[in-house]
Amino acid sequence: MRLYLHLGPLSFYRKAVLIAVPVMFQGLIQTLVSLVDNFMVAGLGDLKMSGVNVTNQFMFLFFIALNTAMIAGGIFMSQFNGVGDSKGMGQVFRFKLFTGFFLVLVMSVCAIVFPEELLELLLNKNVQKNEIVAEGVPYFKLMTLTFIPIIVSTAIASSLRETGRVVPPLVISICATAVNTFFNWIFIYGNLGAPRMEIRGAAVATIIARVVELLLFICFIVKTKPGFFIRITTLFQMDFGLFFKILRKSGLILISELSWAVTEIIMTAVYYGRGGAGIVSGLSAAWAIANIFMIAFNGIHTATGVLIGGRLGRNELSEARQEARWVRNGSFIFGLGLCLLELCSIILIPVVFGNLSDNARDVCRMMIIVISVYMPVWSYLNAQFAVARSGGDAVMGAWVDLSINSTLFLPGIFLLAMFTDLGPVEMYAIVKTTDFVKVGIAMWQLKKERWVRNLTLSKSS
């Protein structure tokens, strides 16, 4: 076969990059907020950083569920945008808001009623569990105030990206990041005459930044009135046929994503039980750096949704098949570059996390190396998922995540925990070999071409 069957022309990748890069920059800005938070909180020591980051594991579950709702709506948003159906786009935007508000309700109850029990469950047998929980609970409760601003801002930002307007969310994120960083500096350490609030200050800074971000997004859509724009007086004018169609399409996606997220949290709980605050803070520091590179996955998903979803919405099925192949192979090559860059990021550890213990920095360094090696595989796997979801195929994700997580991943974690004395980094490196099996199953499922469909032909069928 000629090369162009596997890799597309530069003009195709140029279009993909123009869509993906602003999304990645927005993710970079948001990730840098997390890195700055970790950097500032790390100055308070292993214990306080552990309190923040054990709470962020549950925030991680919240964001996974939220992003799943946005992805489910985004499948339809991209295709409705492809045919210029503003009414359909408005209905998808309502779907994103209502599913988001349901998540807020569930997460708020958990954070307010059961915070100690949830954090203790995650910390497992950690030798400093009580001290870490005492630090984490106040932070957990304060973070509930960010939930509604996050929901509305994410619904607007994702809809803008799915309709090809990727720059405004980037600019707004930069503004919110600047606000967050400034108020972190004020409230964590008590600068400019403010009280020294330490990790509570990090939560207060995040609340302020999220409110500013929300106000900027609302001002932007009121002024520009994008295709999905709705007036607040029409918020409850739902097309329930379409609403439940999106739910049916997204049910398996939600199960798939939550399956992955829950296994990651179980794995983390096992790791946290292998030591004290040094293990928790070291792993958290590693992921704070690694997440800078994982923003590439958001770019892959968005570019694939816009390009492939647009093709499907216009009923250009042959072109969609070809471009889907180009996306997958291009993503693997991109992942190789990410691997090399992430390995170089190890030099940042003494600079960014110099106040952590030697043990924490060693854990961080080894974990970064392992994550880097897996980046090409994860980039390709994310491209496979993005292609399937661009056409509403939720079955593939269920096959990939549920089958492997339940039969290989979780059993592997528990067997290593029960019968070996391996540390968390070594355990992670071993169990993540199951991702090669995921790639194989995803490849088999994509060949069935359940994703090659036009979802806009019947909005309510």
N, C-alpha and C positions, 0 to 999 in steps of 0.2 A: 504493500500500500504506500501511496505517496505521503510525504510528511504532512501535507495540509489536512489530511483526514484525521490526524492526531492533534496537531497544533494549528490554530487558526492564524490568519494574517495579522500583521501588526496593527492594522486599522481596527480589528475587532478588539484586541487587547487594549488599544488606546481608549476605546469607548468604555470598556470595563473599568479601566483605571480611573477615568474621569468620574465615574460613579462611585467607585470603591474608595478612592483616596480621601475625599472629604468625609466619608463615613468613618474611615479609619482614623482620620485626624480628630474627629469628634470623640471617638472611642479613646484615642490617645489622651485627649484632654481630660476626659472623665477618669481614665486610669491613672493619670498623673495626680489627680486629686487624691486617689487612694494611696498612691506612692508618697505624696506629701503628708497625708494623714499618718501613714505608717512611719515616715521619717520623723515627724514631730512627736508622735506618741512613743516611738522607740527611745527617744531621749529621756523618757520616764522610767525605762527599764523593762526587763523581760515580763514581769508580772502584769503591769498595766497594759502593755501591748498585747499580751495573751487575752486579757479581759475584753479588749476591743475586738480582737480577731475571732474569738470563739463566738461572739455575737454575730459577727459578719458571716459566719457559716449559715445562720438562719436567714440573714438578709440575702445570701446567695440563693437559697431555696425560693425565696420570694421573687427575686429577679428572674430566675429560671421560669417560674410559672407565668410571670408577667410577660417575658419575652416570647413565651409560647403563644400566649393570647395575641400578641402583636404579629407574630409570624403567621398565625392562622388567618387573622384579618388581612395581613399583607399579601397573602396569596391572591385574594380577591381584589384587593386595592390595586395591585399592579395590573391585573387583567382589565378591570373596569377603566383604569387610566388609559390602557392601551386602546380602548374603543371610545374614549371620551364620555363615559357615562357618569356624570357628576352625582346623579341621584343614588346610584349604586355605591359610589365612593362615600357619600354621606352616611349611608346605612352601615357600611363597614366601620366607619369612624365611631358611630354609636355603639357597635358591637365591642370595639376595643375599650371604650369607656366603661360600659356596664360590666364586662368581665373583670376589668381592673378594679372596680369598686367592690366587687365580691371578694377579690383577693385581699383588699384592704381590710375588710371585715374579719376574715379568717385570721389574718396575720396579727391584727391588733388584739384580738381575743387571746391569742397565744402569748403575745409579748406582755400583756398586762396581767393576765390571770396565772400563767404558768411559767414565768421567766426562769426561776431557779431550777425547776425540774427539767426544763429543756436544756439549759446550759450544763447541768450535771450529767444529763444523759450523753451529751456529746463528749464531755471530758473523760468519760469512762473511768479508768483506774488511775488517772493522772495524780501524781503524789502531791500536787499543789492545787487540787480541785477546789477546795473551799475558798482559798484566797482569790483564785481566778474568777469564780462565780461572784464573789463580793464586788469585784471590780466591774464585771460585765453587766450585771442586772440594771443599774441606773442608766447606763448607756443604752441598753436594749429598750427600755421604756421610753427614753427621750426620742429614739429613732422612729417611733410610731408616728410622730408628728410630721415626718417626711413622706409618709406613704401616699397621701392624696396628691400633693404636688408632683411626686414621681409619676403617678399613674397618668395624670393629665398631660404632663410634659412629654412622657414617653409616647403616648398615643399621638400627639401632634408631631413630634420629631420623626417617628417611624413613618407616619403618613406622608410627611413632606419628602422623605427619602424615597419612598415607594412611588411617588409621582414625579421623581426626577429632580426635586429641589433639595440638593444635598448641602449647599453652602450655608443657608440660614441656620440650620441646627448646629453646624460647626461654630459659627460666630457666637451664637447664644451660649453654647457650652463653654467657649473661651471666657465669656463674661462671668458665667457662674463659677468657673474654676478660680478666676481671680478673686471673686468675692469669698469663696470658701477658704482659699489660702490665706487671705488677709485676716479673716476672723479666726482661723485656726491659730495664727500667730498671736492674736490678741487674747483669746480666751483660754487656750491650753496653758500658756505660761504667764498670763496676767500682765500683758504689755499695755502701754498707754493708759495706765491707771485702772484697767479692768481687773476684776478678781481672778486669781489663778484657779481655774476650774479643772485643769488636767483633762482626763478623758471625757468628762462631761462637757468641757469646752469644745472638744472635737464634734460632739453631737450637736451643740448649739450652732456652731459654724456651718455644719451641714444643713441644718434646718433653714438658716438664713439664706444660704446659697440656693437651696431648692425653691424657696418662695420667689426669689429674684428670677430664677430661671423660668418658673411658671408664668410670671407676669410678662416677661419678655416674649415668650411664645404666644400668649394670648394677644398681646399688642400686635404681634406680627401677623397672625392669621386674621384678626379683625381688619387690619389695614389692607392686606393683599387678597383676602378671600380666595384661598386655593379651592380646587375642585371639590374637596371633601368638606369644606366649611359648612357648618350648620349653626343656626341661631339657637340660643339656650332655650327659647320658648318652644322649639321643635325637638328638643332632646328626646322626648318620650314617643315620638312618632316613628316607631319601629316597624320595619317589615319583618314580622316574625318568621315568615317562610324562609327568608334569607338568613336571619339570625340563627335559626336551628340548622340550616344547611351548613353554615360555617362551623357551628358546634359539632355537627356530625363529622365534618372533615377534620376538625381539630382535636377531636376526642383522643384518637390514637396518637396524634402528635404530642398531646399533653401527657398521656400515659408514658410514651417513649421518653420524653424529656425529664419527667419526674422520676422515672425509673433510673435514669442516668444520675440525676441529682441526688437521689436518696442513696444510691450505691456509693457516690463520692463522699457523702456525709458519713455513712457507715464506715467507709475506709478511713476517713479522717479521725473518727472516734477511736478506731483501733490504733492509729498512729499516736494519738494524743495519750493513750494509755501506756506508751513505751518510755515515759520519762516525766519530766516536770515542765516548768514554764519555758525552758530553753528549747524543747522540742516544738512547743506550740508557736513560740515567737519565730523560731528559725524557719519552720514551714510557711508561716504567714509571710515572712519577709521574701521567701523564694517566690511565692505566688504573686506578691505585689510587683515583683520585677517581671515575672513570666507573663502576667496579664497585659503588659505593655505590648507584647508580641502577639498575643491572642486576639487583639483587636482586628487582626487580619481576617479572622473568621467572620466578623460582622460585615466586613467589606465584601467578602466572597458571597455571603448570603444576599446582601442587598443588590449587588451587581447582577447576580444570577436571577434574582426575582424580577428586576427591571428588564433585563435583556431577554431571558427565556420566557418569563411570564408575559411580557409584551408580545413576543412572537406567538405564543399560544393564544392570547386574547384576540390576535388578528387572524387566527386560524392558519398560521404559517408553520405547519407541523414539521415538515421536512427540514426547514431551516432551524427549528428549535432542536431537533435531534442532533444536527451537526454541531451547532453552537454549544450544546450541552457537553459534547465530547471535548470541545476546545476548552471549556471552562474547567473540566476535571483535570485534564493533563497540565494546563497552565497553572492550576492551583498547586499541583505537586512540585513543579519547578520553583514556584514562589516559596513553598515550604522549605526547600533546600536552602534558599537564601536566608530565610528566617532562622533556620538552625544555626548558621554561621554567626549571624548577628547576635543571637541570644547567648551563644558561647562567649562572645566578646564582652557581654554585659556583666560577667563575673567580676570585672575590675571595679564595678560600682559598689559592691557589697561593703568593703571597708569604709567607703565614703558615706553612703546612705545609712548604713546600719552599724556604724562604728560604736554606738553606745550599747549594743547588745553584747551578750556574753560570747566568749570564744566558741562554746558549744553551739550556740544558736547560729553564729556565722558559718561554722563548718556544715551544719545541716542545710543551711540556705545554699551554700556553694554547690554541694553535691546534688541537691534537688534541681537546681538550675541546669546542670549538665544533663541529667536524665530527661528533663522536659524538652530540652533542645533537640535531643536525638529523635524524639517522637514527633516533632513539628511537621516534617513532610507528610507523614502518615495522617496526622490530624487534619492537615490542610486538604488533602485529597478526600478524606472521609466527610469533611464539612461540605465540600463541593458536591459530593454525591447526595447528601441530605438536601442541599439547596436546590439541586435539579429536581429531585422528587417532589419537593414541596411547591415548586413553582407551578406544578400542574395539579396540586391537591392530593398527591399520593401520600397518605399517612400510614399506609400499611408497611412500607419499607422501614420506617423508623421503628415501628413496633417489632418487626422481625429482628432488626439489628440489635436494638437495645435490650428488649425483654429476653430474647433468647440467650444472648451472650452474658448479660448481667446476672441472670438467674442460674445459668448452668456452668459458667466458667469463672466470672469475675468475683462474685461474692463467695462462692466456695473456696476459690483460691486465696482470698484474703483471710478467711477464717482458718484454713489449713496452715497457712504460713504463721498466723498468730499463735495457733495452738501447739505446733510442732517444731517451731524454729525460734531462735533468739535474734532474728534479723532486725535491723533498725528500720525506721519508716521509709527511708529512701530506697533501700534495697528491695523492700516489699513492693513499693510502688513500681519500680523498674520491672519486676517480674510480672505482676498482675496486669500491667498495661500491655503486655504482649498479646493479650486477647483482642486488642484493637485491629490486629492484622486479620483476625477472623471476621471482625465486623466489616472490614473493607470487602472481603470476599462475598459475604452474604449480601451486602449492599449492591455489589456488581451484578449478582444473580437477580436481585429484585428489580434493578433498573432495566434489565433486558426484557422484562415483562411489559414495559412501556405503559404502566397504569398512569404515569405522569403526563403522557402525551395527550392532553385533552384541553378543550376550551371551556372554562368554567362560566363564561359570560353568556353562553347561549340561552341559559334558562336560570335566572337569578333565584327563583323560588322553588325549582323542581328538586 
